[in-house]
Amino acid sequence: MNTATAPDRDLVTRTDGGGVATLTLNAPKSINALSEAMMGALSRTLDEIAEDTSVRAVILRGSGEHFCAGHNLREMTERRSDPDGGHAYFRDLFATCSAMMLRVVRLPQPVIAEVSGIATAAGCQLVASCDLAVASEDARFATSGVNIGLFCSTPMVALSRNVPRKQAMEMLLLGEFLPAARVAEMGLVNRVVPRDALETASAEMAGAIAAKSPVAIRAGKRAFYEQAEMSLEEAYAHTGRVMADNMMARDTEAGIGAFTRKEPMPEWSGT
């Protein structure tokens, strides 16, 4: 197993093994808050992984007891002393956060959120932005900004694309912490497991993805998000083209050939 660190080694750590990159938000004293530095470190690490063909799946977790508490409110409050009250800074900050969330969605490799403790506000947004999520039984989720006078408008974008409208509005308007079992019913989390089984569950999911053809996974993830923004007719036309292109891959030819001949699946070439 190879171990490497992102540019800000104190904020995001990366461990690679078996085609899986495990990223850890490493600021437990702030509950892994998304400070400017944290967002920069995670964004740069995601950019590195996007170019790394040896990585076929990503696990994202928080250090300590919790996943992520959202934005760093202390850091934000300090900018109230700016001449404009911090308005320009806040716009840039939320734009930076949105760009980071889009990096998760647009990353060629699937990203699995491994959630323990709390995932609140932009931390909940980060879970919703990941392709899959596994949570411990004691994990709790909230878009709680409304409780302090700040509606979670940007977290709402990812949340409302994961769960039905009324459930999303329940979380956004009430700001209550919901248990993992409840958010799993809503569709925000795929699996809920005992705390001591969390790392195993996410590793097994990532390993299953890493064992698939990376050509198919890359094409499928990209097409999933593209077609979701299209009309039904446009979506079928687009995904038909995607599948035709996928059929031309060497992996696909080899995989279909092995299946029809009732042979074991080949070693995927990634082309």
matplotlib code that plots the C-alpha trace (Angstrom):
import matplotlib.pyplot as plt

x = [0.0, 1.3, 0.6, 0.7, -0.5, -2.3, -0.5, -1.9, -0.8, -2.3, -5.8, -6.4, -4.6, -4.6, -3.9, -4.0, -4.4, -6.1, -7.3, -9.0, -7.9, -9.1, -9.2, -9.5, -10.6, -8.1, -9.2, -11.0, -10.7, -13.0, -15.1, -13.4, -15.0, -14.7, -12.3, -10.8, -7.6, -9.6, -11.6, -8.4, -6.7, -9.6, -10.0, -6.3, -6.4, -9.5, -7.8, -4.8, -7.0, -8.9, -5.6, -4.6, -5.8, -4.6, -7.5, -10.8, -12.8, -12.6, -13.6, -14.1, -14.1, -13.5, -11.0, -12.0, -15.6, -17.3, -17.5, -17.9, -19.6, -19.9, -18.3, -16.0, -18.2, -15.4, -13.4, -16.4, -17.3, -13.8, -14.6, -17.5, -14.9, -14.3, -15.4, -18.4, -19.2, -17.7, -20.2, -17.6, -15.7, -18.9, -19.8, -16.3, -16.4, -19.7, -18.5, -15.3, -17.4, -19.7, -16.8, -15.4, -18.7, -18.8, -15.4, -16.8, -19.6, -17.4, -14.6, -14.2, -14.1, -17.1, -16.8, -18.2, -18.9, -18.0, -20.0, -19.7, -20.8, -22.3, -22.6, -24.2, -24.9, -22.1, -20.9, -24.3, -24.0, -20.7, -22.4, -25.1, -22.6, -20.8, -22.1, -22.7, -22.8, -22.3, -23.1, -22.6, -25.8, -24.9, -24.4, -26.6, -27.4, -28.8, -29.0, -29.2, -28.3, -31.8, -31.4, -28.8, -30.5, -28.6, -30.7, -28.7, -29.3, -26.2, -26.5, -30.1, -28.9, -27.2, -29.8, -32.8, -31.1, -30.9, -34.1, -37.8, -38.9, -40.9, -38.1, -35.6, -37.8, -38.3, -34.5, -34.0, -36.9, -36.7, -32.9, -33.2, -30.6, -31.9, -30.5, -28.8, -31.7, -34.1, -31.9, -31.4, -35.1, -35.1, -32.4, -29.4, -27.5, -27.2, -26.3, -26.3, -24.0, -22.7, -19.9, -17.2, -18.2, -18.2, -14.7, -15.2, -18.5, -17.1, -14.0, -16.1, -18.2, -15.2, -13.5, -16.5, -16.4, -12.6, -13.0, -15.2, -14.0, -12.8, -13.9, -17.5, -17.5, -16.1, -18.6, -21.5, -20.9, -20.5, -23.6, -25.7, -25.3, -25.6, -28.8, -30.4, -30.5, -32.1, -35.6, -36.6, -36.1, -32.8, -31.6, -32.3, -30.6, -27.6, -27.2, -27.6, -24.6, -22.7, -23.4, -22.4, -19.1, -18.7, -19.2, -16.1, -13.8, -11.4, -12.7, -16.2, -15.3, -13.3, -15.9, -18.8, -16.7, -15.8, -19.5, -20.8, -18.1, -18.9, -15.3, -14.1, -14.0, -10.7, -8.2, -9.5, -7.1, -8.8, -9.2]
y = [0.0, 3.4, 6.5, 10.1, 13.4, 16.3, 19.7, 20.7, 17.5, 18.7, 19.2, 16.4, 13.1, 10.5, 6.8, 4.7, 0.9, -1.6, 1.1, 3.1, 6.5, 7.2, 10.9, 12.1, 15.6, 16.2, 19.0, 17.3, 20.3, 22.3, 19.2, 19.1, 22.4, 23.6, 26.5, 28.2, 26.1, 22.9, 23.6, 24.4, 21.3, 19.0, 20.7, 20.2, 16.6, 15.9, 17.5, 15.2, 12.1, 13.1, 12.7, 9.5, 6.5, 4.1, 5.3, 3.7, 4.7, 7.3, 7.1, 10.4, 10.5, 12.8, 12.4, 12.1, 11.4, 13.4, 13.8, 17.6, 20.5, 22.7, 26.1, 27.6, 30.2, 31.8, 32.4, 33.9, 36.2, 37.7, 39.2, 41.2, 44.0, 44.3, 47.7, 46.0, 43.9, 40.8, 40.6, 40.1, 37.6, 35.6, 35.5, 34.2, 31.7, 30.2, 30.1, 28.3, 25.8, 25.2, 24.7, 22.1, 20.3, 20.2, 18.7, 15.7, 15.3, 15.7, 13.5, 10.5, 8.1, 7.5, 9.0, 7.3, 9.4, 7.5, 9.3, 9.0, 11.6, 14.7, 16.0, 19.4, 22.3, 22.2, 19.0, 17.5, 19.1, 17.2, 13.9, 14.7, 15.6, 12.2, 9.5, 7.0, 7.2, 4.8, 6.0, 4.6, 4.0, 6.9, 9.4, 12.5, 14.8, 18.4, 21.5, 23.6, 27.0, 28.2, 27.9, 30.7, 32.9, 31.5, 29.4, 26.5, 27.7, 26.1, 22.9, 22.8, 22.3, 19.0, 17.9, 18.5, 16.4, 13.5, 13.4, 14.1, 17.7, 17.6, 15.7, 18.3, 21.1, 19.4, 19.4, 22.9, 24.6, 22.8, 22.5, 19.4, 16.7, 13.4, 10.0, 7.9, 5.5, 8.4, 9.9, 6.4, 6.2, 9.5, 8.4, 10.5, 7.5, 4.1, 1.9, 2.3, 0.0, -0.3, 2.1, -0.6, -1.9, 1.5, 1.4, -2.2, -1.3, 1.6, -0.4, -3.2, -0.9, 0.9, -2.4, -3.6, -0.5, -0.7, -4.3, -3.0, -1.6, 1.9, 2.8, 1.8, 3.5, 6.8, 6.9, 5.9, 8.4, 11.2, 10.2, 9.8, 13.5, 14.7, 13.0, 14.0, 17.6, 16.7, 16.0, 12.4, 12.4, 14.2, 11.8, 8.7, 10.2, 11.2, 7.9, 6.0, 7.8, 7.2, 3.4, 3.3, 4.9, 2.6, -0.4, 0.6, 0.3, -2.7, -3.5, -3.8, -6.0, -8.2, -8.3, -9.2, -11.8, -13.4, -13.3, -14.9, -17.6, -18.2, -17.3, -15.3, -11.6, -10.3, -8.0, -4.6, -2.5, 0.8, 1.4]
z = [0.0, -0.9, 1.2, 0.0, 1.2, -0.4, -0.6, 2.8, 4.6, 7.9, 6.4, 3.9, 3.9, 1.1, 1.3, -1.9, -2.1, -4.4, -6.8, -4.0, -2.7, 0.8, 1.6, 5.2, 6.2, 9.0, 11.3, 14.1, 16.5, 14.2, 13.4, 10.0, 9.0, 5.5, 6.0, 3.0, 3.5, 3.8, 0.6, -1.2, 0.0, -0.9, -4.3, -5.2, -4.1, -6.2, -9.2, -8.7, -8.5, -11.6, -13.5, -11.7, -13.8, -11.1, -8.8, -9.6, -6.6, -3.7, -0.1, 1.7, 5.5, 8.4, 11.2, 14.8, 15.8, 13.0, 9.3, 8.7, 10.4, 7.3, 6.8, 9.4, 11.0, 13.0, 9.9, 8.2, 11.1, 11.0, 7.6, 9.0, 9.5, 5.7, 4.3, 2.6, 5.7, 4.1, 1.2, -1.6, 0.6, 1.2, -2.5, -3.3, -0.4, -1.5, -5.1, -4.1, -2.1, -5.0, -7.3, -4.9, -4.8, -8.6, -8.6, -6.6, -9.1, -12.1, -10.8, -13.2, -10.3, -8.0, -4.5, -1.4, 1.7, 4.8, 7.5, 11.3, 13.8, 12.3, 8.8, 8.9, 6.6, 3.9, 5.5, 4.6, 1.2, 0.8, 1.5, -1.0, -3.6, -3.3, -5.6, -2.7, 1.1, 4.0, 7.5, 11.0, 13.0, 15.3, 12.5, 12.3, 9.4, 9.3, 7.1, 10.3, 9.0, 9.5, 13.2, 13.2, 10.6, 7.5, 5.2, 3.7, 0.1, -1.5, 0.4, -0.8, -4.4, -3.7, -1.1, -3.3, -6.0, -3.6, -1.7, -2.5, -2.3, 0.9, 2.8, 1.6, 2.7, 6.1, 6.6, 5.3, 7.2, 10.5, 10.7, 12.9, 13.2, 11.7, 12.4, 9.8, 9.5, 8.7, 6.0, 4.5, 4.1, 2.4, 0.0, 1.2, 2.4, 0.8, 3.8, 7.5, 9.5, 13.1, 13.9, 14.1, 10.6, 8.9, 7.4, 6.2, 4.6, 2.6, 1.7, 0.3, -1.7, -3.1, -3.8, -5.8, -7.9, -8.4, -9.7, -12.6, -16.0, -15.4, -18.9, -18.1, -14.7, -16.0, -18.9, -16.7, -13.9, -16.4, -18.3, -15.1, -14.1, -17.7, -18.5, -15.1, -16.4, -19.7, -20.9, -21.3, -25.1, -24.8, -22.1, -24.2, -27.3, -25.2, -23.3, -26.6, -27.9, -24.7, -24.9, -28.5, -27.6, -24.6, -27.0, -28.9, -25.8, -25.6, -22.1, -23.4, -26.3, -23.9, -21.2, -23.6, -25.3, -21.9, -20.9, -24.1, -23.9, -20.2, -19.3, -16.3, -16.7, -18.1, -16.4, -17.3, -19.4, -18.8, -22.5]

ax = plt.figure().add_subplot(projection="3d")
ax.plot(x, y, z, "-o")
ax.set_aspect("equal")
plt.show()
